[in-house]
Amino acid sequence: MYILENNNKLSSAVKCSFSDLKLTERKHLQEWIAAEPSALGEDLLIIQKEFDGFSETKERLDLLALDKQGRLVVIENKLDDSGKDVTWQAIKYASYCSSLSKQEILDIYSKYVGDREKAIANILDFYDIEDIDEVELNVGDNTQRIFFVAANFRKEVTSSVLWLSKFGLEIKCFKVTPFTYNNSILIDFDQIIPIKDAEEYTIKMAAKTQEATQVSATVAGRFTARRKFWVAFIELNSEKNGPYASSSPSTDNWIGKSLGVSGLTVNVIINYSVCRVELYFNFGDKDTNKTKFDFLYSMKDEIQSAMPEFPLVWERLDDKVTCRVKTQKDISYLDEAVVPEVMNFLLSGSCKFLEVFSKYNKQIAKA
């Protein structure tokens, strides 16, 4: 590793070992990754350190995380040498974690942050989802991942990792190297397995070897139910000349219709326990969103009086870029008995939203 100096010359940083620097696995390497998991090349949410919540065993793993697909990631740190048995050790941990339910994962993370509401809020923010019921965690067989972090990897480890990867078990190895330069310590994380540039190809080949991508029955069933609902809802719009008659059915939990101002949409949304209609502000800029929202909010009484049958909730969402105005009903599209009620609420509510809010289009554009 070289440092580019102000005189346009390279100065060499000195490679060393963690033991030379008196750095330890738990107090240092583990804490670095827990505080900055993106050092491992992707967005991860650390949900526990030194986790030992396995039944009938006292073994503990170093770090447990969630990735953006809701998969559990077992992270094992070994400092200057990986050891020869780390692969078997991590496979055991992954097998233990494979049975963890969503509620157990929430319990684990709640203990880590010290508050269940905070844990749920962090997870919703990590996945950019508003309803915890919509979050799928640790779903499907063989979806758990393993990350190894060490300064050096023995051949026994790299050989077994490469072989296991062929059978769909996703394992990554990161070589972490400390350097010193002018009384500073530099840490380099280098993904060596799979080689970063060939990672996508490696994963695709493993999937081909498996001959099929494993999708959980729960997720598949949810997607099927959503699509079925939207097909029927769009047909209803066609019959009633509704605003979503030209929409395409999808597996998402929402479909949208432009209000007529770029950046404003009227969305209809279905979740496990509620359905809602919302005016969604997304002009691409947080300050613009808040300004437009505040303009409409200043006339909230006038707007509410124009649609008394739909109680409005105004959400500025100061911690987020977007804003919304919503009305909702505590009924589920998954309950066949109330599906007609859900559809009628979404149709009538969206028609009213489009009718009332579109009257302010010119004023909104100027705000």
Stockholm file with secondary structure:
# STOCKHOLM 1.0

chainA/1-367         MYILENNNKLSSAVKCSFSDLKLTERKHLQEWIAAEPSALGEDLLIIQKEFDGFSETKERLDLLALDKQGRLVVIENKLDDSGKDVTWQAIKYASYCSSLSKQEILDIYSKYVGDREKAIANILDFYDIEDIDEVELNVGDNTQRIFFVAANFRKEVTSSVLWLSKFGLEIKCFKVTPFTYNNSILIDFDQIIPIKDAEEYTIKMAAKTQEATQVSATVAGRFTARRKFWVAFIELNSEKNGPYASSSPSTDNWIGKSLGVSGLTVNVIINYSVCRVELYFNFGDKDTNKTKFDFLYSMKDEIQSAMPEFPLVWERLDDKVTCRVKTQKDISYLDEAVVPEVMNFLLSGSCKFLEVFSKYNKQIAKA
#=GR chainA/1-367 SS CEEECTTSCEEECEECCTTTTTCCIIIIIHHHHHHCGGGGSSCCEEEEEEECCCTTCCCCEEEEEECTTSCEEEEEECTTCCCSSHHHHHHHHHHHHTTCCHHHHHHHHHHHHTCHHHHHHHHHHHHTCSCGGGCCCSCSTTCCEEEEEESCCCHHHHHHHHHHHTTTCCEEEEEEEEEEETTEEEEEEEEEETTGGGHHHHHHHHHHHHTSCCCCHHHHHHHHHHHHHHHHHHHHHHHHTCTTTTCCCCSSSEEEEECSSTTEEEEEEECSSCEEEEEEECCSCHHHHHHHHHHHHTTHHHHHHTCTTSCCEEECCTTSSCEEEEEEESCCTTCGGGHHHHHHHHHHHHHHHHHHHGGGHHHHHHC
#=GC SS_cons         CEEECTTSCEEECEECCTTTTTCCIIIIIHHHHHHCGGGGSSCCEEEEEEECCCTTCCCCEEEEEECTTSCEEEEEECTTCCCSSHHHHHHHHHHHHTTCCHHHHHHHHHHHHTCHHHHHHHHHHHHTCSCGGGCCCSCSTTCCEEEEEESCCCHHHHHHHHHHHTTTCCEEEEEEEEEEETTEEEEEEEEEETTGGGHHHHHHHHHHHHTSCCCCHHHHHHHHHHHHHHHHHHHHHHHHTCTTTTCCCCSSSEEEEECSSTTEEEEEEECSSCEEEEEEECCSCHHHHHHHHHHHHTTHHHHHHTCTTSCCEEECCTTSSCEEEEEEESCCTTCGGGHHHHHHHHHHHHHHHHHHHGGGHHHHHHC
//
